[in-house]
Amino acid sequence: MSASLDLFETRYAALRRKRRTTTLLGAAIFVLLVLCAIFDTEFYPSKLLAGIPKIGEYFDKLFSVAPARGQPRVAVLAWDHLFGGIDEAQSVAYWFYRFGTYASLLWQTIQMAFVSTIMGATIGFALSFPAARNLGTPKLVRLATRRALEVARSVPQVVLAFILIWPFSIGPLAGILAIGIHTAGALGKLFSEINENADMRPADGIAAVGGGWLAVVRYGFVPQVLPNFVSYALLRFEINVRSSTIMGFVGAGGIGQEFRRVISFNIYEEVSAIAILIVVIVSVLDLTSERVRARFMAARTA
């Protein structure tokens, strides 16, 4: 008994040493990778400390007025200026004097996100089932589907939009297609993972009574996974609204196109107005979709 206990303690001590060595080696590699990333990207504390004070320069230019043409801007932040009329420089009304144009472009941005989400979710839904490992899909079909989804989500949306502008010209269509393709790749992966975690008993029961592959998917999987599919699709819609605001930077429609223009001309007031509107609309959509998801999940569990 004593010999067996000594052997156990010896082996246990050796195992702990091995695990400790592996942990230390992994930690050292992790720290080395972090340091390499910091040096390669020049993420230096000195640069951060030097740049942070300059953030205030933007607000200084935003809340300042030039008394006459050619004269330096003077910071005169006062309530009478801030809440003055549309012709009052530095006022909120002056920032939003083109509110009608901004609202129209924001609505176009939301429509782009909506259509691209529907497109991507539909394609992702269709491809998620052959991409799942537990549905008995032929290996060649499964691998081809998974690789197609990887390609769709690997290419940045802005790059896709820039490529699609050539055949479809400048406008929302290129942005919708770019976001839709990326959404299909992202949701297809998420949907396939949900399928792989689904309960196999309903599917096995349908297959046992002679149901084909489509019947197994329709009656064995879809009722289980649909609530999670809807939840992820709504989350993706929120993401696509934010992505749609960037599409305009390459000429693919939406509020981003106007955003790029005012940034290029250093029109600080309009930059702030558009930024505020984007934040407000994204927040409203986030809260709305969160409520829709909560209601949908509550109805599912009721």
N, C-alpha and C positions, 0 to 999 in steps of 0.2 A: 504493500500500500504506500509506504514511504517513497519507494522508488518511482511509482506511478505518479505520485504527487509532485515529486521533484521534476520529473519529465514534463508534466503539464505546466508547471511554473516556468521551466526553462523555455518551452515552446511559446507560452503566452508572452513572456518577456521579449522573445525574439520578434513575435508578431507586433507587439507594441512599438518596438524600435523601428521595425519596417514601416509601420503606419506613420510614425513620427517623422521618419526620414522622407517619406512620400509627401506628407503634408508640408514640411519645410521646403522641399524642392518645388512643389506646386506654388507655394506662396512666393518663393524667390522668382519663379518664372513670371508670375502674375505682376509682381512689382516691377520686374524688368520690362515687361510689355507696357505697363503704364508709363514708366519713365521714357521709353522709346517714343510712345505716342505723344507725350508732352513735348519732347525735344523736336520731333518731326513736325508737329503742328504749331510750334512756338507758343505754347500755352504757358507763358512765363508769368509768375506773380508780379514781376516788375512792369510788364506790359499792362496787366490788369490795373495796377495802381496808377499808372500813368494815364490810362484811358478813361477810367471812371469819372474823374472831374470834367472831362470834355463832354459827357452826356448832357450836362447842364447847358452847353452852348446851343443845343437845339431849342430848348425851352426859352433861352434868352432871346433867340431870334424870333420865336413864335410870339412871345409876349412883349414885343418891342415894335416901335413905329419909327418911321423916318419923317421928320418934320417937313422936309422939302426934298425935291429930287436932287440926288447927288450928295445929300447930307447923311452922316452916319446914323444908324438906327439907335434909338434911345429907349431903354426899358422904362415904360410908363404903365405898369400894371395897376389899374384902378377899377373900381366897380362901375363907374360911369362909362368907362371904355368897354369893359367886359360885357355889359348888358345894353350896349348902345344899339343903334339902328344898323341896317344892312350896309350903309355907307361909312360906318364908323370902323376905322381900322382897329384891329385887336379885339373886336367884339365877337361873341359867339354867333350872332346873326351874320356877320361878315364871313365867318368860316363856312357857314352852311348856305351861302347865297345860291349855290347850284344844287340844292337839295333834290330837286326834281330829277336832274340828270343822274345823281348818285343813286336815288331810289330805283330808277329804271334799270340801271346797270346791276344793282344788287339783286333785283328781282330776276334778271337774266342769269346771274351767278347761281341763285338758288335753283332755277330751272335746269341749269346745266348739271348741278349736283344731283338733282332728282332723277333726271333722265339717265345719267351715267350710272347711278346706283341701281336703278331698275335693270339696266342693261347688264351690268357686272354681276348682280345677284342672280339673274336668270341664267347666265352662262355658268357662273360658279355652282349654282344648284344642279344644273344638268351634268357638269363634269365631276362633281364631288362624289357621285356614286361609283362610277368606274375607277376613280382614283383611290377609293377606300380598299384596304387590304382584306377586309373580312366579308366582302360581297362575292367572292369567287370570280372576279373579273380575270380574264386571261392576262398573264403576266406582261405580255408585250403591250396590250392595250393600257393596262394600269401604268406601266412605266412611261409610255408615250403621253398619257394624260397628265401625269404628275410633272413631267418635264415641261409640257406646254404651260401648265400653271406657273411653274417656276420662272419661265421666260417672261410670262405676262407681268408678273409682279417684280421682277428684277430690274427691268428698265425704268429709270425715273420718269415720272409723269411729264415733267417739263421736256425731257428729251423726246418722249413719244409725241407730245404736242408739236414740238419743233419739226419732227419728221413728217407728221400728218398734215402740217400746214402746206407742204408742197403739193400733194395731190388734191386737198380739199380747200385750199386757199385760207386766208386769214378770216377768223370768225369763230363762233361758238362750236361749230361742228367738230373741228379738230380737237378742241378741249374736251368735249363730251366723249369722243372716241378714246382719247388718251386716258382719261380718268376711268372710263368704263373698262378698258382692257386691264388696267392696273387693279381695279376693283375685282374683276373676274378672277385674277390670279390670287389675290389676297383672300377673298371669300371662298374660293374653291378649296384652298388649303384648309381654312378653318372649318368649312362644312365637312370636308372629308375626315378630319380628325373627330368631329362630332359623330359622324357615322361609325367610325371605328370604336367609339366608346359606347355605342348604343347596345341595349339588351338584345341578345341574339335569339332569345326564346320565341318571340313572335315570328321572326323570320324563319327559324327552323320549323315551326309548326306549319307555316304556309308552304314551305318546301316539301314537308312530309306528306301533305295531301295533294301534291302534284302541281303546286304553283310554280310558274316560271320566274325568271330573273326580274322581269318588270313587276310581276305581282308581289314578289318579295320586297322590292323597293317601295312600291306604292302602299302596301298594307302593313308591311313589317317594320319599315324604317321611317317613312315620312311622318306618320302620326307622332312618333317619338321625338324626332329631331326638329320638326317645324318650329316650335317655340324658340329654340336656341338659334335657328336660322334667322328668324325675324329679328331677334335681339341683336345679332351681329350685323344684320343688314342695316338696322336703324343706327347702330354705332358707326357703321361705315358711311352712312349718309352725313352724319356730323363731320366726319373727317373729310368727306368730299366737298362739303361747303367751304371748308378752309382751303382745300386744294384748288378749288375753282377760282379763288381770289388770286392765286399765283399764275394761273394759266394766261391771264392777260399780259404778263410780262414778255411772252413770246408771241403775242398777237392772237391768242386763242379765245378772245371774247371775255365778257364779264367785267366786273369792277376793277380787276387787276390791270386792265389796259389803261384805264384812266389813272389808276394809282401810279403806274409807271411814268405816265406823262407828267404828273405834278411833282413827282420825285425828281425827274430829270431836270425840270425847270426851277427846282428849289422853292416851290410855292408852299411854304410851311403851313399856312392856314388850311389849305385844301388837303394837304397830307394828313393833318390832324383830324379834319372832319371825316375823311374817308376811313381812317384808322378807327375812329370812335364808332362809326356806323358798322364797320365790320365786326368789331368786338360785341356791339349790342346785338346784331342779328345772329351771330354765332351763339351767343349766350342764350338768346330766346329759343333758338332751334335745339340747343343742347337740353334745355329744361323741358321743352315740348316732347322731344323724342324719349327723354327719360321717363316722363309720365306715361307715354304710350307703351313703352316696354314694361313698366310696372303694371299697368292695367292688363296687358296681354298675358304676362306671367301669372297674375292673380286669377284671371279667367281660366288659365290652363290648369291651375292647381285646385280650383273650386270644384 
